[in-house]
């Protein structure tokens, strides 16, 4: 923006140059990352199939550097407001991954809620609310959305109506991004798998214990009972309500249950032990 000199003041050679101020303000950009989408696509890039988050290792400082480089490349004349990271809470509140995000400069963690079966909720609503709020306050002129969810489409349209340009940054398979979202954004960019592999790697799996012969002893029932009790005591009321007295335990809770037992026994569980552990948990309901 060019500020003119007050009337009557010379701007010629030798004049008071400070009265002629050329202010270069090209605006700011913010990044909105749907962490659920980010994790799922990162896992797919590393393993080629759907698996849990704990099957990959994320180098958080390297990921931050990659995001900053991307913003600098796309918007060389603009400054970064911040990178918003939207996720659902862990089983017991903030997970280790959330605390790792909070340790990063330029990142802001935004937590939604969690359903009884462990699915993240309210994340899309948070993204849309922040996008519109920043557009209304004119805090940004560009937004980069890292997601593939069609539910964000109305928010994108609303932000555009407020004068914001919305850019989409995608990763993973092309069919993981909604065509409705693709159709609405102003610019599209996709990270090649090689970019993601700079900061994501597969988890090194522990050596698998040799199969026990038929009739081999398993963990004592009271040990499995203690593992089940320890897990149950840590569950929230919503998690306890989601546990069935019969039938399969919700996958996310089953993973946490087995992890609790592995930590206690300091080894992998056999299939009979897993079945016994689940039965011990059901006895507590």
Number of C-alpha atoms within 10 A of each C-alpha: 9 9 10 11 15 10 6 6 12 14 15 8 7 7 11 12 13 9 14 16 12 11 9 9 10 14 16 18 22 22 24 23 21 22 19 18 20 19 18 18 24 26 23 18 22 19 14 12 11 12 13 13 15 11 14 19 16 21 14 16 15 14 17 18 12 16 14 15 13 15 18 14 10 12 16 11 12 17 16 17 16 16 21 21 23 25 27 24 20 16 17 10 13 13 12 10 13 20 11 14 18 15 13 14 11 14 16 17 19 20 20 17 15 20 14 16 16 19 12 19 16 15 22 20 14 17 23 19 14 16 26 21 14 18 22 14 9 14 14 23 20 25 25 23 23 22 24 25 17 14 14 19 19 13 18 24 17 15 24 21 12 15 14 23 20 24 21 22 19 22 24 22 14 11 8 15 19 16 13 14 19 18 11 17 19 15 13 15 14 14 12 13 17 10 13 20 16 13 18 22 18 16 13 9 7 8 8 8 10 6 8 10 7 6 6 7 8 13 14 9 13 10 14 23 20 16 23 24 17 16 18 19 11 12 16 14 11 14 20 16 12 16 21 13 13 8 8 10 18 15 11 14 20 15 12 14 22 20 18 16 24 14 11 14 14 10 14 17 18 14 9 10 18 17 11 18 24 18 16 19 23 17 11 13 11
